[in-house]
């Protein structure tokens, strides 16, 4: 049993007390009836840990301040047996909890009887909290690795694998910890691409996706640093991305289908019809925005050149709204038609569309406009009969105007 013999001389006793009071750990001396644990000495570190001054503590029982009754019985048992280090949770004077690790030893007189009880305590609150955080983190990690289809690998600063676990390993035909001890900078035991791991250990974040065993795997490799900011290896997370890849492929296919459908709709919404020899008509329906107007310009000018048309009728009977930019496009389209040696005719302009054009101050002089498509076709036939259509520009090539996209 660990014991302390009481100092024999006054000088030695004084030296002993000075050492106790300045010790870097809590020293509490209990004297008198040792079953009561009445405080006889309370050093500075005990005051710092528990918040009670020596004046407040000396003469009081430990159970009245920091020790619970069940713990007090454990303290008392140290009088008759070997005392191993024990940890207890105490309540400070301010109500906060503190964890201390204690070693307790009786002080014996010359006859071998215990006359005092020395309690040596060290504040281990931070260590306990840190351990609990690590324990909680490990519990969370184990739950993830055992539930989610993932695999986690840890490489140290030299590239040696120190951790290799996860549910996904079963799908790959591997066992937990199989790669522990493998250095990523060495030749792998089986055909494997180790370069992403090597890059991560060198300090580079890497994200890869590979297909193997009929499945898709996505891996994030994250470089780690120590408390000094120096490279400290890397950790990799591998997830089964098969379902995500299938959804992505399906989504891309749907987007491609939608794009093709939209293109068909655009083509159907602006049909170019040859209603008479050398006469084309373009009936427009719905809302005409800038993109649609640009497509119309490209298609119509190309059709004029291809059909060697002399007249192009732009029928706006079914158009209810155009924005200011689109109205400018329509005027530019008529001018572009003239550059090709043909004549543009606008039919069926609604009142609100006409107001938009006028409010913009667009120059409509010289542009043939009639009330409906029938009147426009009649006008073109009359001019064809009279031979009054403008001559074609040399070469017959469609001009490129600002805002039109080539198709």
C-alpha positions as MATLAB code, in Angstrom:
seq = 'XXXXXXXXXXXXXXXXXXXXXXXXXXXXXXXXXXXXXXXXXXXXXXXXXXXXXXXXXXXXXXXXXXXXXXXXXXXXXXXXXXXXXXXXXXXXXXXXXXXXXXXXXXXXXXXXXXXXXXXXXXXXXXXXXXXXXXXXXXXXXXXXXXXXXXXXXXXXXXXXXXXXXXXXXXXXXXXXXXXXXXXXXXXXXXXXXXXXXXXXXXXXXXXXXXXXXXXXXXXXXXXXXXXXXXXXXXXXXXXXXXXXXXXXXXXXXXXXXXXXXXXXXXXXXXXXXXXXXXXXXXXXXXXXXXXXXXXXXXXXXXXXXXXXXXXXXXXXXXXXXXXXXXXXXXXXXXXXXXXXXXXXXXXXXXXXXXXXXXXXXXXXXXXXXXXXXXXXXXXXXXXXXXXXXXXXXXXXXXXXXXXXXXX';
ca = [
       0.000    0.000    0.000;
       1.338    3.431   -0.922;
       1.868    5.501    2.223;
       3.560    8.699    3.296;
       5.378    8.920    6.652;
       4.817   12.111    8.583;
       7.902   14.391    8.630;
       9.803   14.133   11.875;
      11.424   17.569   12.283;
       9.730   21.005   12.209;
      12.086   22.172    9.442;
      11.277   19.201    7.300;
       7.578   19.686    7.962;
       7.775   23.338    6.873;
       9.630   22.339    3.709;
       7.036   19.697    3.043;
       4.196   22.219    3.369;
       5.872   24.691    1.020;
       6.249   21.962   -1.591;
       2.597   21.011   -1.175;
       1.330   24.564   -1.560;
       3.347   25.196   -4.764;
       2.761   21.797   -6.401;
       1.544   21.931  -10.055;
      -1.328   19.605   -9.139;
      -4.106   19.772   -6.583;
      -3.035   18.650   -3.104;
      -5.737   18.229   -0.495;
      -4.836   17.008    2.996;
      -7.531   15.548    5.225;
      -6.893   15.173    8.973;
      -8.745   14.331   12.177;
     -11.480   11.770   11.696;
     -10.417   10.465    8.283;
     -13.847    8.975    7.673;
     -15.185   12.525    7.516;
     -12.564   13.776    4.999;
     -12.210   17.166    6.686;
      -9.814   19.463    4.799;
      -6.631   20.442    6.675;
      -4.625   21.740    3.703;
      -5.743   23.114    0.323;
      -3.072   24.276   -2.111;
      -3.184   26.866   -4.865;
      -3.810   24.414   -7.700;
      -6.836   23.023   -5.827;
      -8.127   26.588   -5.559;
      -7.665   27.092   -9.316;
      -9.365   23.823  -10.247;
     -12.342   23.978   -7.880;
     -12.804   27.721   -7.299;
     -12.729   27.547   -3.480;
     -10.005   29.463   -1.630;
      -8.007   27.797    1.133;
      -9.861   29.870    3.751;
     -13.187   28.591    2.353;
     -12.073   24.973    2.129;
     -10.013   24.297    5.296;
     -12.170   22.869    8.077;
     -14.967   21.742    5.759;
     -15.681   18.231    4.534;
     -14.952   17.319    0.927;
     -18.502   16.049    0.626;
     -19.753   19.548    1.402;
     -17.824   20.976   -1.548;
     -16.570   18.769   -4.374;
     -16.930   15.069   -3.550;
     -20.171   13.106   -3.686;
     -20.923   10.554   -0.949;
     -20.320    7.483   -3.179;
     -16.950    8.905   -4.257;
     -16.089    9.727   -0.637;
     -16.405    6.053    0.290;
     -13.907    5.230   -2.470;
     -11.515    7.828   -1.054;
     -11.911    6.249    2.392;
     -11.137    2.746    1.179;
      -7.656    3.924    0.204;
      -6.784    3.934    3.921;
      -6.630    0.165    3.923;
      -5.692   -0.875    0.400;
      -3.621    0.040   -2.622;
      -5.055    3.127   -4.287;
      -5.053    3.053   -8.088;
      -5.589    6.275  -10.055;
      -9.276    7.096  -10.320;
     -11.227    9.725  -12.210;
     -14.159   11.630  -10.765;
     -16.415   14.382  -12.019;
     -16.683   17.290   -9.564;
     -18.759   20.439   -9.406;
     -16.808   23.670   -9.025;
     -17.916   26.517   -6.842;
     -19.331   28.284   -9.934;
     -21.347   25.191  -10.889;
     -19.200   24.051  -13.805;
     -18.158   20.416  -14.055;
     -14.506   19.430  -13.883;
     -12.908   15.987  -14.197;
      -9.904   15.109  -12.013;
      -7.702   12.058  -11.804;
      -6.776   11.276   -8.191;
      -4.102    9.351   -6.385;
      -4.791    8.995   -2.688;
      -2.273    7.929   -0.001;
      -2.484    7.847    3.815;
       0.144    9.515    6.012;
       1.241    7.094    8.760;
       2.668    7.854   12.162;
       5.597    5.965   13.704;
       3.232    3.244   14.804;
       1.917    2.702   11.306;
      -1.469    4.250   11.958;
      -3.003    6.633    9.367;
      -3.151   10.165   10.740;
      -3.774   12.072    7.501;
      -4.973   11.393    3.988;
      -3.201   13.059    1.072;
      -5.179   13.461   -2.151;
      -3.217   14.361   -5.305;
      -5.424   15.475   -8.179;
      -4.813   16.474  -11.796;
      -7.335   18.317  -13.958;
      -8.010   16.058  -16.954;
     -11.183   17.782  -18.184;
      -9.681   18.754  -21.535;
      -8.284   15.267  -22.114;
     -11.644   13.695  -21.295;
     -13.495   16.086  -23.596;
     -10.992   15.445  -26.380;
     -11.346   11.701  -25.878;
     -15.138   11.963  -25.982;
     -14.955   13.913  -29.237;
     -12.668   11.293  -30.742;
     -14.951    8.554  -29.464;
     -18.016   10.284  -30.918;
     -16.242   10.870  -34.224;
     -15.216    7.213  -34.357;
     -18.799    6.162  -33.607;
     -20.110    8.367  -36.439;
     -17.437    7.087  -38.819;
     -18.265    3.459  -37.966;
     -21.957    4.118  -38.548;
     -21.236    5.657  -41.953;
     -18.806    2.952  -43.020;
     -21.215    0.226  -41.986;
     -24.287    1.739  -43.659;
     -23.303    3.831  -46.672;
     -21.771    2.277  -49.783;
     -18.413    3.946  -49.326;
     -14.775    3.123  -48.697;
     -12.338    5.322  -46.788;
      -8.573    5.159  -47.105;
      -5.981    7.091  -45.106;
      -2.424    7.602  -46.347;
       0.262    9.094  -44.106;
       2.777   11.733  -45.203;
       5.012    9.019  -46.726;
       2.149    7.500  -48.711;
       1.700    4.442  -46.493;
      -1.919    3.305  -46.105;
      -2.903    3.278  -42.424;
      -6.695    2.863  -42.706;
      -8.811    1.067  -45.285;
     -12.433    0.229  -44.433;
     -15.994    0.609  -45.680;
     -19.057   -1.258  -46.887;
     -18.091   -0.753  -50.538;
     -15.060   -3.024  -50.117;
     -17.393   -6.028  -50.151;
     -18.704   -5.006  -53.592;
     -15.126   -4.811  -54.835;
     -14.210   -8.200  -53.443;
     -11.852   -6.683  -50.864;
     -11.667   -7.144  -47.118;
     -11.362   -4.328  -44.530;
      -7.757   -3.303  -43.970;
      -6.507   -5.225  -46.993;
      -4.441   -2.287  -48.272;
      -3.068   -1.262  -44.863;
       0.713   -1.038  -45.157;
       0.625   -0.480  -48.919;
       2.715    2.489  -50.063;
       1.041    4.347  -52.912;
       4.445    5.264  -54.337;
       5.364    1.586  -54.753;
       4.268   -0.701  -57.553;
       0.735   -1.911  -56.677;
       0.187   -5.648  -56.136;
      -2.643   -5.600  -58.718;
      -3.384   -3.383  -61.735;
      -4.439   -0.102  -60.120;
      -4.094    3.560  -60.974;
      -2.189    4.942  -57.977;
      -1.476    8.353  -59.496;
      -4.540   10.119  -57.950;
      -3.455    8.936  -54.479;
       0.114   10.062  -55.099;
      -1.096   13.496  -56.177;
      -3.244   13.779  -53.033;
      -0.333   12.819  -50.755;
       1.731   15.525  -52.496;
      -0.947   18.071  -51.494;
      -3.381   18.201  -54.430;
      -7.167   17.806  -54.163;
      -8.272   15.171  -56.667;
     -11.702   13.986  -57.793;
     -12.027   10.979  -60.085;
     -14.740    8.783  -61.559;
     -14.059    5.296  -62.873;
     -16.210    2.404  -64.046;
     -15.295   -1.065  -62.833;
     -17.050   -4.315  -61.972;
     -20.061   -3.072  -63.930;
     -20.469   -0.089  -61.603;
     -19.396    3.566  -61.429;
     -17.222    4.791  -58.573;
     -16.560    8.395  -57.640;
     -13.608    9.208  -55.387;
     -12.626   12.388  -53.561;
      -8.994   12.544  -52.418;
      -8.358   15.279  -49.856;
      -4.837   16.304  -48.765;
      -4.310   16.753  -45.024;
      -2.079   19.071  -43.011;
      -0.845   18.914  -39.431;
      -1.060   21.624  -36.767;
       1.975   23.348  -38.313;
       0.355   23.472  -41.750;
       2.729   20.903  -43.218;
       1.567   18.074  -45.491;
       0.333   15.111  -43.515;
      -0.823   12.615  -46.104;
      -4.351   12.366  -47.480;
      -7.697   10.659  -47.079;
      -9.894    9.290  -49.873;
     -13.653    8.661  -49.958;
     -15.074    6.350  -52.603;
     -18.827    6.261  -53.271;
     -20.965    4.089  -55.487;
     -22.026    6.546  -58.200;
     -23.784    4.019  -60.437;
     -27.294    5.275  -59.732;
     -26.212    8.913  -60.011;
     -24.532    8.168  -63.359;
     -27.697    6.490  -64.646;
     -29.783    9.497  -63.584;
     -27.292   11.863  -65.217;
     -27.352    9.859  -68.456;
     -31.141    9.788  -68.410;
     -31.305   13.534  -67.740;
     -28.905   14.284  -70.599;
     -31.015   12.136  -72.931;
     -34.133   14.023  -71.876;
     -32.451   17.388  -72.395;
     -31.289   16.309  -75.867;
     -34.831   15.198  -76.702;
     -36.262   18.491  -75.464;
     -33.744   20.432  -77.538;
     -34.668   18.449  -80.654;
     -38.363   18.966  -79.965;
     -37.833   22.686  -79.501;
     -35.971   22.820  -82.797;
     -38.862   21.039  -84.523;
     -41.298   23.479  -82.937;
     -39.205   26.429  -84.112;
     -39.096   25.005  -87.633;
     -42.847   24.378  -87.661;
     -43.631   27.789  -86.199;
     -41.907   29.575  -89.113;
     -42.779   27.564  -92.263;
     -41.608   29.112  -95.517;
     -44.131   28.354  -98.267;
     -43.747   28.965 -101.995;
     -47.334   30.087 -102.706;
     -46.653   31.141 -106.338;
     -43.857   31.134 -108.808;
     -41.099   33.356 -107.325;
     -43.341   34.237 -104.338;
     -42.536   33.003 -100.804;
     -44.648   33.548  -97.742;
     -43.715   33.220  -94.103;
     -46.781   33.105  -91.819;
     -45.783   33.786  -88.200;
     -47.909   32.801  -85.198;
     -47.546   33.523  -81.489;
     -44.917   35.565  -79.733;
     -41.914   36.655  -81.756;
     -38.834   37.192  -79.617;
     -35.325   38.212  -80.642;
     -34.056   34.634  -81.020;
     -36.985   33.587  -83.175;
     -36.639   36.725  -85.315;
     -32.941   35.958  -85.898;
     -33.816   32.383  -86.963;
     -36.494   33.730  -89.318;
     -33.986   36.086  -90.951;
     -31.477   33.293  -91.602;
     -34.070   30.851  -92.935;
     -35.933   33.310  -95.126;
     -32.843   34.835  -96.731;
     -31.482   31.352  -97.468;
     -34.830   30.330  -99.016;
     -34.900   33.438 -101.234;
     -31.505   32.563 -102.645;
     -32.359   28.866 -103.013;
     -35.756   29.449 -104.694;
     -34.597   32.536 -106.624;
     -37.690   34.251 -105.273;
     -38.678   37.778 -106.335;
     -41.122   38.431 -103.509;
     -41.239   37.428  -99.821;
     -44.428   37.979  -97.851;
     -43.990   38.266  -94.087;
     -47.460   37.618  -92.656;
     -47.911   38.891  -89.073;
     -51.630   38.147  -88.786;
     -51.064   35.636  -85.999;
     -48.535   37.762  -84.086;
     -50.004   39.603  -81.139;
     -46.896   40.963  -79.430;
     -43.367   41.877  -80.476;
     -40.723   43.567  -78.361;
     -38.812   46.625  -79.464;
     -35.709   44.676  -80.499;
     -37.804   42.253  -82.559;
     -39.512   45.115  -84.397;
     -36.099   46.377  -85.440;
     -35.216   42.868  -86.653;
     -38.294   42.813  -88.919;
     -37.344   46.116  -90.568;
     -33.763   44.870  -91.022;
     -35.169   41.691  -92.587;
     -37.058   43.697  -95.246;
     -33.889   45.670  -96.050;
     -31.866   42.449  -96.283;
     -34.430   41.019  -98.716;
     -33.886   44.064 -100.965;
     -30.140   43.456 -100.951;
     -30.857   40.071 -102.497;
     -32.797   41.684 -105.355;
     -36.197   40.679 -104.014;
     -38.993   42.675 -102.423;
     -40.432   42.162  -98.968;
     -44.090   42.658  -98.195;
     -45.545   42.805  -94.676;
     -49.143   41.739  -94.203;
     -51.588   41.536  -91.308;
     -49.919   43.966  -88.885;
     -52.037   44.315  -85.753;
     -52.657   47.677  -84.148;
     -50.443   47.088  -81.085;
     -47.565   45.854  -83.275;
     -47.947   48.921  -85.476;
     -47.834   51.154  -82.391;
     -44.596   49.494  -81.276;
     -42.971   50.146  -84.633;
     -44.120   53.765  -84.734;
     -43.015   54.432  -81.143;
     -39.545   53.241  -82.073;
     -39.409   55.751  -84.897;
     -38.611   52.994  -87.395;
     -38.397   54.121  -91.002;
     -41.151   52.174  -92.791;
     -41.058   54.303  -95.941;
     -40.675   52.203  -99.049;
     -41.886   49.033  -97.292;
     -45.006   47.517  -98.834;
     -47.629   46.768  -96.185;
     -51.165   45.467  -96.778;
     -53.997   44.331  -94.542;
     -53.937   40.562  -95.079;
     -52.169   37.699  -96.816;
     -54.628   37.612  -99.714;
     -54.036   41.259 -100.487;
     -50.295   40.722 -100.234;
     -50.361   37.806 -102.682;
     -52.492   39.870 -105.090;
     -49.977   42.715 -104.895;
     -47.085   40.383 -105.698;
     -48.905   38.833 -108.664;
     -49.708   42.275 -110.042;
     -46.099   43.336 -109.823;
     -44.898   40.093 -111.359;
     -47.241   40.665 -114.271;
     -45.985   44.216 -114.634;
     -42.371   43.074 -114.286;
     -41.729   45.622 -111.551;
     -39.836   43.443 -109.074;
     -36.390   44.796 -108.227;
     -33.410   43.134 -109.909;
     -31.358   40.605 -107.943;
     -28.087   41.656 -106.413;
     -25.008   40.188 -108.097;
     -24.126   36.722 -106.832;
     -27.423   36.245 -104.970;
     -25.650   35.552 -101.681;
     -27.510   36.126  -98.435;
     -26.056   39.118  -96.536;
     -24.865   38.745  -92.939;
     -26.573   41.317  -90.713;
     -25.874   42.141  -87.118;
     -27.873   39.906  -84.777;
     -28.467   37.050  -87.251;
     -26.921   33.668  -86.470;
     -25.576   31.441  -89.232;
     -27.324   28.108  -89.709;
];
